[in-house]
Amino acid sequence: MDTGLLIVRVIVGAYIAAHGAQKLFGWWGGHGLKATVAAMGGGLGLRPAWLWATSLAVAEFAGGGLMVLGLFGSVGPIAVAGTMLGATVLAHWGKGPWIARGGYELTVTNLAAAAAIALTGVGHYSLDAALGLQLPLAVSDVVAVLALIGVVLSVVTRRDPQLQPQPQPQAQTA
């Protein structure tokens, strides 16, 4: 079981951390934070876009990294699960289940893997086990509640992207 947890933690956590790094720093073909803010504000209608873009990218980067390391118990997997829940609801749900059409197939898969790690623990092959760390359950509960509140707030403060004001062409002067 510990080997299985390690494999899932490292693969899913590394991909999510890298995805967050694409959004934050523009690494690995990403567009960086400025473009992420524009996409989340314009395309997804999140407001304030800078707050949601930054917090989601940091949660992916840090949560994925903590998941890879098996550090601080379920904090990293909960952060990943929260971002994947938000991505599923805000960006992919309306496109159906399949990733080929931009759907939620991948986000739900990552959400399930992160939730499973959060519920089962990070396993013996982790920094927590090596260092003898065990966070109080209350810490995980607080992180989970904050993640859920974040998802709910991002949904209720969202503006319909189709109602966003579009830039008007400037009149040419002779």
N, C-alpha and C positions, 0 to 999 in steps of 0.2 A: 504494500500500500504506500509506503514512504517513497518508493521509487516512482510510482505512478503520480503521486502528488508533485514530486520534483519535476517530472517531465512536463506536466500541465502548467505548473507555476512558471517554469523557465520559458517555455514556448509562448504561451499566451501573454505572460508578463513582459517579455522582451518585445513582442510585436506591439503591445499597447504602449509601452514606454517609448518605443521608436516613433509611433504614430503621434504621441504627444510632442516629441522632439521635432517632428516635421512641422507641427503647428507653432511651436514656440520659437525655434531657431532656424527653420528652413533646412534642416539636415535631411539627407537621404531623399532628395527630390521634393521636399516639402516647400511651402510657400512662405513660412514665417508668420510671426504674430500679426503684423499689419494686414496681410491678406486674409488671415483667419478671422480677424475682427470684422473685416469687410464682408466676408462670406456669411458669417453668423448673423451679422446685422442686416445685410441686404437679402441674402438668399433664404435665411431661416427666420428672419424677423425678430431675433432676440434683442432685447434692450434692457439695460445698456449693453451693447455688443462687446465693448472692451472688457466689462466685468465677466460676462459669461464665457467669452473666448479665452481669456486668461485663466480663469478658474478651471475650466474644463481641460485645457491643455496641460496645466500644472497637475491636475488630478490624474490625467492619463500618464504623464511622464513620471511623476513621483509614485503613484499607485502601482504602475507597472514595474518600476524599479524595486519597490518594496516587495512586490510579489516574487520577482526573480530571486531576490536575496532570502526570502522567507524571514523578513525582519518586521517586527512589531505586529505579529499575528495577523489578524484579519483586517487591519487598517488598510493595507494596500489593495487586497481583493475587494473590499467594500468600495473604495474609491473607484476602482475599475468598473465594478458592477454599476455604480451610480452613473458614471459617464456613459456606459453602454445602454443603460435604461433611457437616459436622456437622448442619446443618438437614435435609439429605436423609435421613441415617441415623436421626437421633433423632426428628424431628417428622413427616416426610412419607412415608417409605418404606412404612409399613404401610397407607397410604391409596391406594396405586396410583399410576399415572403422571400422572393428570390433575388440574390445579389446581382444577377445579370440585368435586372431591371432597376437596380438601385435600392432594392428592398432590404429587409431586416434580417436576412439569413445570418450574416456574419456577426452583427451586433448582438443578436439573441444567443448565438453560440458562445461568444466571448462573455456575455452576461452569465450564462449558465456555468461556464467554467470558473469564473471569478466567484460566483455565489457558492459553488461547491467547495472551493478552497476556503472561503470565509467560514462556511459551516463546519467543515471537517478539520480545519487547522492546516498549518503549513508543513507539517510532517517533521520527521527526524532529521532529514538532510536540509537543514536551514540554519541561518545565523541565530535565530531564536534558540534553537536546541543547542547549538555550539556555545552560545553565551549564557545559557540558562535563563533566558528572558521569558516572562509570561505577563503580558499586560492584563490588568483587571478587565473583566467582561464589560464593565461600565464604559470603558474607553471605546471598545468596539460598538457598543450600543449608541454612544454619542455620535461617532463617525457615521454610523448607518442612518441615524435620524437626520443628521446634517446633510448627508447625500440625498436623502429622500426630499427634504425641504428644498434643497437646491433644484432638484428636478421639477418639483411642483411650482416653485417660484419662476423658473425659466419658462414653464408652460403658460402660467397665468399672466406674466408680464410681456409675453410675446405679441408682436404685432403681425397681422397677416401679411406675409411677404408680397402678396399680390396687391395689397393696398399701400405699399411703400411708395412715397413720392419718387417719380422717375426724373432724372436730370433732363432739363429742357435744352434743346439745341439753342445755341446763342445766335442772335441775329447778326448777320454779316453787315458790316458798314463799309461803304465805298470810299 
